Amino acid sequence: MEYYVDRLDTDKAVCTCENGETCLISREELPDDVFEGCVLRKENGTFLLDSERTAARKAQMLALQDSLFGEEAPAWDPA
């Protein structure tokens, strides 16, 4: 299952699951390099950052942004 990080709080991450449900995940369970907007997957009880899916999702959001606002819109940068 995929998890999309919506917001990072001090001790937890607010995520949206691929089924649309919102869930809270303890920061202790997450990789150190997690950031808002990234895609996580859970394998064998461990959350992993999926860099390929994160990049693909970012590209989709940028394409949508460009289609809505034109190519002059500022690029999204989660960092």
WOFEN-V247696 format. One record per residue. PSI is psi as a letter, one per 30 degrees, with the letter a starting at -180 (999 if undefined). Layout:
# WOFEN-V247696
PSI  PSI
This chain:
# WOFEN-V247696
k  k  k  k  j  e  k  k  l  e  g  l  k  j  l  k  l  f  g  f  k  k  l  k  k  k  f  f  f  l  l  f  g  k  l  k  f  l  k  l  l  k  k  h  g  k  k  k  k  j  e  e  e  e  e  e  e  e  e  e  e  e  e  e  e  e  f  e  f  l  f  f  k  k  k  k  j  f  999
